[in-house]
Amino acid sequence: MAGEIFRDAWGIPHLRAGGVHELARLQGRVTALDRAWQLEVERHRAQGTSASFLGPEALPWDRLARRARLADTARRCFTALERQDPETADWVRAYVDGVNEGLEAVRAGEHGGLAPEFTRVGLSPGRWEPWTPLGLWLATHILFAGFPAKLWRAHVAEHLGPDAVGLFAADGPGTSGSNGWLVSGDRTVTGRAVIAGDPHRFIEDPGVYQQIHLSCPEFDVVGLAVPGVPGIAHFGHTGTVAWAITNAMADYQDLYRERLRRTGAGVEALGPDGTWRRAARHTESVEVAGQEPVTVEVIETDRGPVVIGGPEGLEDGGTAAAAPPVALALRYPPRVTADLGFSALLPLLRARRVEDVDRAADRWAEPVNVLQAADTEGGTLHRVAGRVPLRAEANGRGPVPAWEPGHEWRGWHEPPRAGLADGVAVMANQRGPSAPLGVEFAPPHRADRITALLAGRRQWSADGMPAIHMDTHLASAAPLLDLLAALPGDTGGDGGDGAPLSAPATALRDRLLRWNRRMDADSADAAAFAAVRGALVRRLAAEPVFAPLATPPAYPEVYLPWLAPVPRIGHALEHLLAADDLFGIDRPAAARAALEEVAARPPAGTWGDTHRLVPWRALPPAQPVDEPGLSGDHDCVLCTSPVPGLTDLAARGPAARYVWDLARREDSRWVVPFGASGTPGSPHHRDQQPLWLAGDLVPVVTDWAQLHKESDV
């Protein structure tokens, strides 16, 4: 049977082939046809060569990719895959063959030809290697566990003391999260389970997820694929079993402070046994468009690659003369094990019951996720999947000394499992089954809200799930509103350390206390609340006690989002307002000043006027794009994340939404922020955005008779 490409009304590819490997080739081909520019950008990012056409702005990432040895690790993992699981290795090769076929077809002018971005930068798609999908997976997730947060915690502990670290513990600026919930059959109108949710990531154009349908004699699966990676890893429905994941917020990467010295033979590192040992060392040249090439020194100790500093410390003199030079090595599981978990991908596609998904999850490596699954026989699954090392508690808090014993990895945690409560399981990055594996988790607000909404109705159907996706109630507003409620108005009360509120500020305060706490795009009250919140965050960040946090060590630029105090204070505002004492800061006075500031210059419009989508694009659009206003906020179920105190714009949000119905797969739904095509000007480049904004979803079509046949391949 020749491979066949079908499309539905939304341009979503539905692929049918006579065998597993032919289907993988077809998946690679159609991904290249639809997403050639995206694949080229991600291939270069995995190699650390993106600055060669994107210019100096991409150099910080390329430095990290080179120093962390991402491409080398991907090669190692593929070599191990060939040895340990040749079937999966051949399957990956088939996908890569399809990508190369598709790229050649696009170069030849098929399927609309090359995306305009190629012409703008003078680039032609390069050839993929068998290890490239593993490189993309690794590059996508190397910062997923947020190891730079350990730099922040160390920074806070140094200047404010170790007890202050917990004040800032929250789902921070660089963390990806998700909502996910499973409703068992005894809580649905059909008697079969429903799984729903939405992964929260940086919104990218083209999108980070690809809706796809894969069919061959062995399986027939719909789901959300990662462009450039074969199969359907995160969110899938085989007809008899469905699964979905959320970020477990596990801590599985460590930073080691290294003592390095140069010798005539190279570089040596001091080990925990007091012995100096040779570190691997070489240099690489990074091409930068419009500039001279940049030389990067790559050093790897027994702990891992040195990603910050070196024998002489930080590049721009960030080490004090009396202190040892700064050098930090990153230890991450696939560098240690040569395993990225790709052996789980084919078993997931072949799964028929939750037991099959469970066995596949045992092969999962990273990122570490909470997995939910259900099947048509009533089986359910709620567990953690992935590899987390056993080591000292100090390793999770911050960088640890490589030269001291006691910080080595001693094996792997047994992935925790959990059940359902009253027929429901909810995971939204809060402390759940993965609590023993992590340090910082998301506040419980999203999980609590989803649980409460599900409790409001005894019987659910797939049609009811989008209302949960779109819920905008902001529980984390309570501490600030409580603080405002305690301020004296303009007609009475003793302000304590200050005068009562002015009449405009009193009116604004009373208006906010009447507000329904929903961050709706058309709400002027939500805009006013966000303005007061932002003003308060800026005032707290300007307090002298926090001044040292504003000058982080001279770490590479790629880590700075984790070290910026304003976003950290903004996302941790709830903790900071609820603390018994905040270094003597007069929080009521700061809230009063923030309220007066906004009352004097109130926002002119609604929340959606300033809370607008700002998707990441490798290149700025050739023509300005009027991005839409959004409902939601960081702690809403509709998690569209501003950075309080810095910007109302949202770079993060639901990168997809899905509803998997185990009663009838054709009653399932899905949607992405843009569309199936990554090519500007395509009718399917942005055609799903109106639905995504409104909370509507696209039908999952599985009847081949309802699809348009595009080609035989």
C-alpha positions as CSV (number, residue, x, y, z in Angstrom):
1,M,0.0,0.0,0.0
2,A,1.4,3.4,-1.0
3,G,1.5,6.1,1.5
4,E,-1.5,8.5,1.3
5,I,-1.8,12.1,2.6
6,F,-5.3,13.3,3.4
7,R,-6.4,16.7,4.8
8,D,-9.4,17.8,6.7
9,A,-11.1,21.2,6.4
10,W,-8.5,22.7,8.7
11,G,-5.5,21.4,6.6
12,I,-4.6,18.9,9.4
13,P,-2.7,16.0,7.9
14,H,-4.2,12.5,8.1
15,L,-1.7,9.9,7.0
16,R,-2.2,6.3,5.9
17,A,0.5,3.8,5.0
18,G,1.0,0.0,4.7
19,G,3.5,-0.3,7.5
20,V,5.1,1.4,10.5
21,H,8.2,2.6,8.8
22,E,6.4,3.8,5.7
23,L,4.1,5.8,7.9
24,A,7.1,7.3,9.7
25,R,8.6,8.4,6.4
26,L,5.2,9.9,5.5
27,Q,5.0,11.8,8.8
28,G,8.5,13.2,8.2
29,R,7.6,14.2,4.7
30,V,4.4,16.0,5.5
31,T,6.0,17.8,8.4
32,A,8.7,19.1,6.1
33,L,6.0,20.2,3.6
34,D,4.0,22.0,6.3
35,R,6.8,23.2,8.6
36,A,10.1,23.5,6.6
37,W,11.2,26.8,8.1
38,Q,10.4,25.6,11.6
39,L,12.3,22.4,11.1
40,E,15.3,24.3,9.8
41,V,15.4,26.7,12.7
42,E,15.1,23.9,15.2
43,R,17.8,21.8,13.5
44,H,20.2,24.7,13.8
45,R,19.2,25.4,17.4
46,A,20.0,21.7,18.2
47,Q,23.4,22.1,16.6
48,G,24.1,25.5,18.0
49,T,24.3,27.1,14.6
50,S,21.3,29.4,14.6
51,A,23.3,32.6,14.8
52,S,24.7,31.8,11.4
53,F,21.5,33.2,9.8
54,L,19.6,34.7,12.7
55,G,22.4,36.9,13.8
56,P,23.8,38.0,17.2
57,E,20.5,37.7,19.0
58,A,20.8,33.9,18.6
59,L,24.4,33.7,19.9
60,P,23.5,33.2,23.6
61,W,21.5,30.1,22.7
62,D,24.2,28.8,20.4
63,R,26.8,29.2,23.2
64,L,24.6,27.2,25.5
65,A,24.0,24.5,22.9
66,R,27.7,24.1,22.3
67,R,28.8,24.2,25.9
68,A,26.1,21.8,27.0
69,R,27.0,19.5,24.2
70,L,23.5,19.0,23.0
71,A,24.3,17.7,19.5
72,D,27.0,15.4,20.9
73,T,24.5,14.0,23.4
74,A,21.9,13.5,20.7
75,R,24.4,11.5,18.7
76,R,25.3,9.4,21.7
77,C,21.7,8.7,22.4
78,F,21.0,7.6,18.8
79,T,24.0,5.4,18.8
80,A,22.8,3.7,22.0
81,L,19.3,3.5,20.5
82,E,20.7,1.6,17.5
83,R,22.4,-0.9,19.8
84,Q,19.6,-1.3,22.3
85,D,16.4,-0.8,20.3
86,P,17.2,-1.2,16.6
87,E,13.5,-1.2,15.6
88,T,13.0,2.3,17.0
89,A,16.3,3.5,15.5
90,D,15.2,2.3,12.1
91,W,11.8,4.0,12.6
92,V,13.5,7.3,13.4
93,R,15.7,6.9,10.3
94,A,12.5,6.4,8.2
95,Y,11.1,9.6,9.6
96,V,14.4,11.5,8.8
97,D,14.3,10.1,5.3
98,G,10.8,11.5,4.9
99,V,11.9,14.9,6.3
100,N,14.7,15.0,3.7
101,E,12.3,14.0,0.9
102,G,9.9,16.7,2.0
103,L,12.6,19.4,2.2
104,E,13.8,18.5,-1.3
105,A,10.2,18.7,-2.6
106,V,9.8,22.1,-1.0
107,R,13.1,23.3,-2.5
108,A,11.8,22.1,-5.9
109,G,8.7,24.3,-5.5
110,E,6.2,21.7,-4.4
111,H,3.5,22.5,-1.8
112,G,4.0,26.2,-2.3
113,G,7.8,26.2,-2.3
114,L,10.0,27.5,0.4
115,A,8.5,29.8,3.1
116,P,9.4,33.4,2.6
117,E,11.7,33.4,5.7
118,F,14.2,31.3,3.8
119,T,14.5,34.1,1.2
120,R,14.8,36.8,3.8
121,V,17.9,35.2,5.4
122,G,19.3,33.7,2.2
123,L,19.1,30.1,3.5
124,S,18.3,26.8,2.0
125,P,17.1,23.8,4.1
126,G,20.0,21.6,5.2
127,R,20.0,17.8,5.4
128,W,18.8,16.0,8.5
129,E,20.9,13.2,10.1
130,P,19.4,10.2,11.9
131,W,20.1,11.8,15.3
132,T,18.5,15.2,14.5
133,P,15.1,14.4,16.0
134,L,16.8,13.5,19.2
135,G,18.7,16.8,19.1
136,L,15.4,18.7,18.6
137,W,13.9,16.9,21.5
138,L,16.8,17.7,23.7
139,A,17.1,21.3,22.7
140,T,13.4,21.8,23.3
141,H,13.6,20.5,26.8
142,I,17.0,21.3,28.1
143,L,15.6,24.3,30.1
144,F,12.3,22.6,30.8
145,A,13.4,21.5,34.3
146,G,14.5,25.1,35.0
147,F,18.1,24.4,36.3
148,P,18.8,28.2,36.0
149,A,16.4,28.6,39.0
150,K,19.2,27.1,41.1
151,L,21.2,30.2,40.2
152,W,18.4,32.4,41.4
153,R,18.0,30.5,44.7
154,A,21.7,30.8,45.3
155,H,21.6,34.5,44.5
156,V,18.7,35.1,47.0
157,A,20.4,33.0,49.7
158,E,23.6,34.9,49.3
159,H,22.0,38.4,49.7
160,L,18.9,37.7,51.8
161,G,19.7,34.5,53.6
162,P,18.5,30.9,52.9
163,D,15.2,31.5,54.7
164,A,14.2,34.0,52.0
165,V,14.4,31.5,49.2
166,G,11.0,30.1,49.9
167,L,9.4,33.5,49.6
168,F,10.1,33.4,45.8
169,A,9.1,29.7,45.3
170,A,6.6,29.8,42.5
171,D,6.1,28.7,38.9
172,G,8.7,31.1,37.6
173,P,9.4,33.0,34.3
174,G,11.1,30.2,32.5
175,T,9.0,27.3,33.5
176,S,6.6,25.4,31.2
177,G,3.4,23.9,32.7
178,S,0.0,22.5,31.8
179,N,-3.5,21.7,32.9
180,G,-4.7,18.2,32.7
181,W,-7.7,16.4,34.1
182,L,-9.2,12.9,33.8
183,V,-12.8,12.2,34.5
184,S,-13.6,8.5,34.8
185,G,-16.6,6.8,33.2
186,D,-18.7,6.9,36.4
187,R,-18.6,10.7,36.2
188,T,-19.6,11.0,32.5
189,V,-22.9,10.8,30.6
190,T,-21.5,8.1,28.3
191,G,-20.0,5.9,31.0
192,R,-16.6,6.2,29.3
193,A,-13.7,8.4,30.5
194,V,-12.8,11.9,29.2
195,I,-9.3,13.4,29.3
196,A,-8.8,17.1,28.7
197,G,-6.3,19.8,29.2
198,D,-3.9,22.3,27.6
199,P,-0.1,22.5,27.7
200,H,1.3,25.9,28.6
201,R,4.5,26.9,26.8
202,F,5.9,29.9,25.1
203,I,3.5,30.5,22.2
204,E,5.5,30.1,18.9
205,D,4.6,30.8,15.3
206,P,4.7,28.1,13.8
207,G,3.3,26.3,16.8
208,V,5.1,23.8,19.0
209,Y,2.4,21.2,18.5
210,Q,1.2,19.6,15.2
211,Q,-2.2,18.0,15.0
212,I,-1.9,14.8,13.1
213,H,-3.5,11.4,12.4
214,L,-1.3,8.4,11.8
215,S,-2.8,5.1,10.5
216,C,-1.3,1.8,9.4
217,P,-2.3,-1.8,10.0
218,E,-0.8,-1.8,13.4
219,F,-2.4,1.3,14.8
220,D,-4.6,4.3,14.1
221,V,-3.7,7.3,16.4
222,V,-4.6,10.9,16.5
223,G,-2.7,13.4,18.6
224,L,-0.4,16.3,19.0
225,A,3.1,15.7,17.7
226,V,6.2,17.7,18.2
227,P,7.3,18.9,14.7
228,G,10.6,17.1,13.9
229,V,10.0,14.1,16.2
230,P,8.3,10.9,15.0
231,G,5.2,9.6,16.6
232,I,2.9,11.2,19.1
233,A,4.6,11.6,22.5
234,H,2.6,13.8,24.7
235,F,-1.1,13.7,23.8
236,G,-2.7,10.9,21.9
237,H,-5.8,8.8,21.3
238,T,-5.6,5.3,19.7
239,G,-9.4,4.7,19.7
240,T,-9.3,2.4,22.7
241,V,-6.9,4.3,25.0
242,A,-5.9,8.0,25.3
243,W,-3.1,9.7,27.3
244,A,-2.0,13.2,28.1
245,I,0.8,14.8,30.2
246,T,1.6,17.7,32.4
247,N,5.0,19.0,33.6
248,A,5.8,17.2,36.8
249,M,7.9,20.1,38.0
250,A,10.6,17.5,38.9
251,D,14.2,18.5,39.6
252,Y,16.4,16.2,37.6
253,Q,19.4,18.4,36.5
254,D,22.2,19.5,38.8
255,L,24.7,22.3,38.8
256,Y,28.2,21.7,40.2
257,R,30.6,24.4,41.2
258,E,33.9,23.2,39.7
259,R,37.5,24.1,40.6
260,L,39.4,24.1,37.3
261,R,43.0,24.7,36.5
262,R,44.9,24.9,33.2
263,T,47.9,22.6,32.7
264,G,50.3,22.2,29.8
265,A,48.1,19.3,28.7
266,G,44.7,21.1,29.0
267,V,42.3,21.6,31.9
268,E,41.9,19.6,35.1
269,A,39.0,19.5,37.6
270,L,39.2,18.8,41.3
271,G,37.1,15.8,42.2
272,P,35.4,14.8,45.5
273,D,38.3,12.5,46.4
274,G,40.8,15.4,46.3
275,T,42.3,14.3,43.0
276,W,42.7,16.6,40.0
277,R,41.5,14.8,36.8
278,R,41.8,15.7,33.2
279,A,38.7,17.4,31.8
280,A,37.7,17.0,28.1
281,R,38.4,20.3,26.3
282,H,38.2,21.6,22.8
283,T,37.1,24.8,21.0
284,E,34.4,25.4,18.5
285,S,33.7,28.3,16.1
286,V,30.2,29.7,16.0
287,E,29.3,31.6,12.9
288,V,27.4,34.8,13.4
289,A,25.6,36.6,10.6
290,G,27.0,40.0,10.0
291,Q,29.9,39.5,12.5
292,E,33.1,37.6,12.9
293,P,32.9,34.0,14.1
294,V,33.0,33.5,17.9
295,T,35.2,30.9,19.5
296,V,33.6,28.9,22.3
297,E,35.7,26.8,24.7
298,V,33.9,23.5,25.5
299,I,35.0,21.8,28.8
300,E,33.5,18.7,30.3
301,T,34.3,17.3,33.8
302,D,33.3,14.0,35.3
303,R,30.1,15.8,36.5
304,G,29.2,17.2,33.1
305,P,29.7,20.0,30.6
306,V,30.8,23.4,32.0
307,V,28.0,25.7,31.0
308,I,29.0,28.8,32.9
309,G,32.5,30.2,33.5
310,G,35.7,28.3,33.2
311,P,39.2,28.1,34.6
312,E,39.5,31.9,34.7
313,G,35.9,32.5,35.9
314,L,33.2,34.4,34.1
315,E,34.0,35.8,30.7
316,D,33.5,39.5,31.8
317,G,35.2,39.3,35.1
318,G,32.3,38.3,37.3
319,T,34.5,36.6,39.9
320,A,36.0,38.7,42.7
321,A,39.7,38.7,43.0
322,A,39.6,36.9,46.4
323,A,37.1,34.3,45.3
324,P,37.8,31.1,43.3
325,P,37.0,31.5,39.6
326,V,33.3,30.6,38.8
327,A,32.8,27.5,36.8
328,L,29.5,25.6,36.8
329,A,29.0,22.1,35.2
330,L,25.6,20.8,34.3
331,R,24.7,17.2,34.9
332,Y,21.6,16.0,33.1
333,P,20.3,12.5,32.7
334,P,20.7,11.8,28.9
335,R,24.3,13.0,29.1
336,V,24.8,10.3,31.8
337,T,22.6,7.5,30.4
338,A,22.7,8.1,26.6
339,D,18.9,7.7,26.7
340,L,16.2,10.2,25.7
341,G,13.3,7.8,26.1
342,F,12.6,7.4,22.4
343,S,12.0,3.7,23.1
344,A,8.6,4.7,24.6
345,L,7.3,6.2,21.4
346,L,6.4,3.2,19.3
347,P,4.8,1.3,22.3
348,L,2.6,4.4,22.8
349,L,1.4,4.3,19.3
350,R,0.7,0.5,19.6
351,A,-1.1,0.9,23.0
352,R,-4.6,-0.6,23.4
353,R,-5.1,-0.3,27.1
354,V,-3.8,1.7,30.0
355,E,-1.5,-1.2,30.9
356,D,0.2,-0.7,27.5
357,V,0.6,3.1,28.2
358,D,2.0,2.3,31.6
359,R,4.6,-0.1,30.2
360,A,5.6,2.5,27.6
361,A,5.9,5.1,30.3
362,D,8.5,3.0,32.1
363,R,10.8,3.7,29.2
364,W,10.2,7.4,29.3
365,A,13.3,9.6,30.2
366,E,12.7,13.3,29.9
367,P,11.1,15.7,30.4
368,V,9.7,14.2,33.6
369,N,5.9,14.4,33.3
370,V,2.7,13.5,35.1
371,L,0.9,11.1,32.9
372,Q,-2.9,10.5,32.8
373,A,-4.5,7.8,30.7
374,A,-7.8,6.0,30.3
375,D,-9.2,3.2,28.1
376,T,-12.5,2.0,26.8
377,E,-12.6,-0.9,29.3
378,G,-12.7,1.5,32.3
379,G,-9.0,1.5,33.1
380,T,-7.3,4.7,34.3
381,L,-3.7,5.7,35.0
382,H,-2.2,8.6,37.0
383,R,1.5,8.4,37.5
384,V,4.9,10.2,37.0
385,A,7.0,9.2,34.0
386,G,10.7,10.0,33.6
387,R,14.1,9.7,35.2
388,V,15.0,11.7,38.4
389,P,18.3,11.0,40.1
390,L,18.7,10.1,43.8
391,R,21.1,12.5,45.4
392,A,21.6,14.9,48.4
393,E,18.8,17.4,49.1
394,A,21.3,20.2,48.7
395,N,21.6,19.4,45.0
396,G,18.1,20.5,44.5
397,R,18.5,23.8,46.2
398,G,21.4,25.2,44.3
399,P,24.9,24.6,42.9
400,V,26.9,22.2,44.9
401,P,30.7,21.9,45.3
402,A,32.1,19.2,42.9
403,W,35.2,18.8,45.1
404,E,33.2,17.7,48.2
405,P,31.9,14.2,48.6
406,G,28.2,13.5,49.1
407,H,26.7,15.2,45.9
408,E,27.0,12.3,43.5
409,W,24.0,10.6,41.8
410,R,23.1,7.3,43.5
411,G,20.5,5.8,41.2
412,W,17.0,6.8,40.2
413,H,13.7,7.5,42.0
414,E,10.9,5.1,41.5
415,P,8.2,7.1,39.6
416,P,5.3,7.9,42.0
417,R,1.8,6.9,41.3
418,A,-1.6,8.3,42.3
419,G,-5.2,7.3,42.0
420,L,-8.4,9.2,41.4
421,A,-10.5,11.1,43.9
422,D,-14.3,10.7,43.4
423,G,-13.6,9.6,39.8
424,V,-11.4,12.6,39.0
425,A,-7.7,13.3,38.7
426,V,-6.4,16.8,38.2
427,M,-2.8,17.9,37.6
428,A,-1.8,21.5,37.0
429,N,1.9,21.5,38.1
430,Q,1.0,21.7,41.8
431,R,2.4,19.5,44.5
432,G,0.8,16.2,43.5
433,P,2.2,12.8,42.9
434,S,5.6,14.3,41.9
435,A,6.0,16.3,45.1
436,P,8.9,14.1,46.3
437,L,10.8,14.8,43.1
438,G,10.8,18.6,43.0
439,V,11.7,21.8,44.8
440,E,9.3,24.4,43.3
441,F,5.8,23.8,42.1
442,A,3.0,26.0,40.7
443,P,0.6,27.5,43.2
444,P,-2.4,25.2,43.7
445,H,-4.9,27.7,42.3
446,R,-5.4,26.2,38.8
447,A,-5.7,22.6,40.2
448,D,-8.1,23.7,42.9
449,R,-10.2,25.6,40.5
450,I,-10.4,22.7,38.0
451,T,-11.3,20.4,40.9
452,A,-14.0,22.7,42.1
453,L,-15.5,23.2,38.6
454,L,-15.6,19.4,38.1
455,A,-17.2,19.0,41.5
456,G,-20.0,21.3,40.4
457,R,-21.6,18.7,38.1
458,R,-21.9,15.0,38.7
459,Q,-22.0,13.9,35.1
460,W,-19.8,15.4,32.4
461,S,-19.5,15.1,28.7
462,A,-16.7,16.1,26.3
463,D,-18.8,19.1,25.2
464,G,-18.5,20.6,28.7
465,M,-14.7,20.6,28.9
466,P,-14.0,23.8,26.9
467,A,-15.7,25.9,29.6
468,I,-13.1,24.6,32.0
469,H,-10.3,25.4,29.6
470,M,-11.5,29.0,29.4
471,D,-12.1,29.7,33.1
472,T,-10.7,33.1,34.1
473,H,-11.2,33.2,37.9
474,L,-8.0,34.5,39.6
475,A,-7.8,33.1,43.1
476,S,-4.3,34.5,43.7
477,A,-5.8,38.0,43.7
478,A,-7.0,37.5,47.2
479,P,-4.0,38.6,49.2
480,L,-3.7,41.9,47.4
481,L,-7.4,42.5,47.6
482,D,-7.4,41.7,51.3
483,L,-4.5,44.2,51.7
484,L,-6.5,46.9,49.9
485,A,-9.6,46.2,51.9
486,A,-7.7,46.9,55.1
487,L,-6.7,50.4,54.0
488,P,-8.7,53.3,55.4
489,G,-10.9,55.1,53.0
490,D,-11.2,58.9,52.6
491,T,-13.9,59.3,55.2
492,G,-12.6,57.5,58.2
493,G,-10.1,55.3,60.0
494,D,-6.6,55.8,61.1
495,G,-4.1,55.2,58.4
496,G,-1.5,54.1,61.0
497,D,1.7,55.2,59.3
498,G,0.0,57.3,56.6
499,A,-3.1,59.4,55.7
500,P,-6.3,57.8,54.6
501,L,-6.8,57.1,50.9
502,S,-7.8,59.9,48.6
503,A,-11.3,59.9,47.2
504,P,-10.2,58.6,43.7
505,A,-8.1,55.8,45.4
506,T,-11.0,54.9,47.7
507,A,-13.3,54.6,44.7
508,L,-10.8,52.5,42.9
509,R,-10.3,50.3,45.9
510,D,-14.1,49.8,46.4
511,R,-14.5,49.0,42.8
512,L,-11.8,46.3,42.9
513,L,-13.4,44.8,46.0
514,R,-16.7,44.5,44.1
515,W,-14.9,42.9,41.1
516,N,-15.7,39.3,40.3
517,R,-12.0,38.4,40.1
518,R,-12.3,37.2,36.5
519,M,-9.5,38.2,34.2
520,D,-11.7,38.6,31.1
521,A,-10.3,40.5,28.1
522,D,-13.3,42.8,28.0
523,S,-13.1,43.7,31.7
524,A,-12.0,47.2,32.8
525,D,-11.9,46.0,36.4
526,A,-9.4,43.3,35.5
527,A,-7.3,46.0,33.8
528,A,-7.4,48.1,36.9
529,F,-6.4,45.2,39.2
530,A,-3.5,44.3,36.9
531,A,-2.4,48.0,37.0
532,V,-2.4,48.1,40.8
533,R,-0.7,44.8,41.0
534,G,2.1,45.9,38.6
535,A,2.6,49.2,40.5
536,L,2.9,47.3,43.7
537,V,5.4,44.8,42.3
538,R,7.6,47.7,41.0
539,R,7.4,49.4,44.4
540,L,8.4,46.2,46.2
541,A,11.2,45.6,43.7
542,A,12.5,49.1,44.4
543,E,12.8,48.5,48.2
544,P,16.5,48.8,49.3
545,V,16.5,45.3,50.8
546,F,16.0,43.9,47.3
547,A,18.6,46.1,45.6
548,P,21.3,43.4,45.6
549,L,19.1,41.1,43.6
550,A,19.0,43.6,40.8
551,T,22.7,42.9,40.1
552,P,23.1,39.2,39.4
553,P,26.5,37.6,38.7
554,A,27.8,38.1,35.2
555,Y,26.3,34.8,34.0
556,P,25.6,34.3,30.3
557,E,22.7,36.2,28.8
558,V,20.6,33.0,28.3
559,Y,20.1,32.7,32.1
560,L,19.1,36.2,32.8
561,P,15.3,35.6,32.7
562,W,15.6,33.5,35.8
563,L,17.6,36.1,37.6
564,A,15.5,39.2,37.0
565,P,14.0,40.3,40.3
566,V,10.9,42.1,39.0
567,P,9.4,38.9,37.3
568,R,10.4,36.9,40.4
569,I,8.6,39.3,42.7
570,G,5.6,39.5,40.3
571,H,5.1,35.8,40.2
572,A,5.7,35.4,43.9
573,L,3.6,38.4,45.0
574,E,1.1,36.2,46.8
575,H,3.8,34.7,49.0
576,L,5.4,38.0,49.6
577,L,2.1,39.6,50.7
578,A,1.2,36.7,52.9
579,A,4.5,36.3,54.7
580,D,4.5,37.1,58.4
581,D,7.3,39.7,57.9
582,L,9.0,40.9,54.7
583,F,12.3,42.3,55.9
584,G,10.4,45.1,57.6
585,I,8.8,46.4,54.4
586,D,5.6,48.3,55.0
587,R,3.4,46.5,52.6
588,P,0.2,48.4,53.4
589,A,2.1,51.7,52.6
590,A,3.3,50.2,49.4
591,A,-0.2,49.0,48.5
592,R,-1.6,52.5,49.3
593,A,1.0,54.1,47.1
594,A,0.3,51.7,44.2
595,L,-3.4,52.3,44.5
596,E,-2.9,56.1,44.5
597,E,-0.6,55.9,41.5
598,V,-3.2,54.0,39.5
599,A,-6.1,56.1,40.7
600,A,-4.3,59.2,39.4
601,R,-3.7,57.6,36.0
602,P,-6.1,54.8,35.6
603,P,-6.0,52.4,32.6
604,A,-8.1,53.7,29.8
605,G,-9.4,50.4,28.4
606,T,-9.9,46.8,29.2
607,W,-7.6,43.9,30.2
608,G,-7.4,42.7,26.6
609,D,-6.1,46.1,25.4
610,T,-2.8,45.5,27.1
611,H,-2.8,41.8,27.7
612,R,-2.0,40.8,24.2
613,L,-0.3,37.8,22.6
614,V,3.4,38.1,21.7
615,P,4.3,34.8,20.1
616,W,8.0,33.9,19.6
617,R,9.2,33.9,16.0
618,A,12.7,33.2,14.8
619,L,12.4,36.2,12.6
620,P,10.2,39.2,13.1
621,P,7.2,39.2,10.7
622,A,7.8,40.9,7.4
623,Q,4.7,43.0,8.0
624,P,3.3,44.1,11.4
625,V,0.9,41.6,12.9
626,D,-2.0,42.9,15.1
627,E,-1.9,40.2,17.8
628,P,-5.1,39.6,19.7
629,G,-6.0,40.6,23.2
630,L,-6.4,37.8,25.7
631,S,-8.4,36.7,28.6
632,G,-6.7,34.9,31.5
633,D,-3.7,35.4,33.7
634,H,-0.8,33.4,35.2
635,D,-2.8,31.6,37.9
636,C,-6.1,31.3,36.0
637,V,-7.1,28.0,34.4
638,L,-6.9,30.0,31.2
639,C,-3.2,30.5,31.9
640,T,-2.0,33.3,29.6
641,S,1.0,34.7,31.5
642,P,1.8,38.4,31.8
643,V,4.9,39.4,33.9
644,P,3.4,41.6,36.6
645,G,5.5,44.7,37.2
646,L,7.1,44.4,33.8
647,T,4.5,43.8,31.1
648,D,0.9,42.8,30.5
649,L,1.9,41.1,27.3
650,A,1.7,37.3,27.2
651,A,4.4,35.2,25.6
652,R,3.2,32.0,27.4
653,G,-0.2,30.4,27.2
654,P,-2.1,27.3,25.9
655,A,0.0,25.9,23.1
656,A,-2.9,23.6,22.3
657,R,-6.1,22.4,23.8
658,Y,-7.6,18.9,23.6
659,V,-10.5,16.8,24.7
660,W,-10.1,13.0,24.3
661,D,-13.5,11.2,24.5
662,L,-13.2,7.5,25.2
663,A,-16.8,6.8,24.2
664,R,-16.5,8.0,20.7
665,R,-13.1,9.2,19.4
666,E,-14.9,11.3,16.7
667,D,-16.4,13.4,19.5
668,S,-12.9,14.4,20.6
669,R,-11.8,18.0,19.9
670,W,-8.5,19.9,19.6
671,V,-7.2,23.3,18.7
672,V,-3.9,25.2,18.4
673,P,-3.1,28.9,18.6
674,F,-2.4,29.4,14.8
675,G,-3.0,26.5,12.3
676,A,-1.7,23.4,10.7
677,S,0.6,25.2,8.3
678,G,3.8,27.0,9.2
679,T,3.9,29.1,6.1
680,P,2.7,32.7,6.2
681,G,0.0,33.3,3.6
682,S,-1.3,29.7,3.7
683,P,-5.0,29.5,4.3
684,H,-4.2,27.2,7.3
685,H,-1.5,29.3,8.9
686,R,-3.8,31.2,11.3
687,D,-7.2,29.8,10.6
688,Q,-7.7,28.2,14.1
689,Q,-6.8,31.3,16.0
690,P,-10.4,32.7,16.2
691,L,-11.5,29.3,17.7
692,W,-8.5,29.3,20.1
693,L,-9.4,32.8,21.3
694,A,-13.1,31.9,21.8
695,G,-12.5,28.6,23.5
696,D,-13.9,26.6,20.7
697,L,-12.2,23.4,19.3
698,V,-11.9,21.7,16.0
699,P,-13.6,18.3,15.5
700,V,-11.2,15.3,15.4
701,V,-12.1,13.6,12.1
702,T,-11.3,9.9,11.8
703,D,-13.6,8.9,9.0
704,W,-11.5,8.8,5.8
705,A,-14.5,9.4,3.7
706,Q,-14.8,12.9,5.2
707,L,-11.2,13.8,4.3
708,H,-9.7,15.2,1.1
709,K,-7.0,13.1,-0.5
710,E,-4.0,15.3,-1.3
711,S,-1.6,12.8,-2.7
712,D,-0.1,9.3,-2.9
713,V,3.5,9.2,-1.9
